[in-house]
């Protein structure tokens, strides 16, 4: 299995829509960060699905090292 590639060393602030399902890029290879575009194929890594509970801005991990996937937990500050 390949290791994730940090897409950036800070989170992505994105607005999500209540009830909509999203797929967070866990591999770091997507050209559509922070969301999956299928670039993980062949890496052994898979995207993390989540459904937004509310229409709101959320902070999705960009460093791919968070312990709370897909959300930022501040791990990037120690990288």
Secondary structure as GFF3:
##gff-version 3
##sequence-region A 1 79
A	DSSP	beta_strand	12	16	.	.	.	ID=ss1
A	DSSP	beta_strand	21	24	.	.	.	ID=ss2
A	DSSP	beta_strand	48	51	.	.	.	ID=ss3
A	DSSP	beta_strand	56	60	.	.	.	ID=ss4
A	DSSP	three_ten_helix	75	78	.	.	.	ID=ss5
###
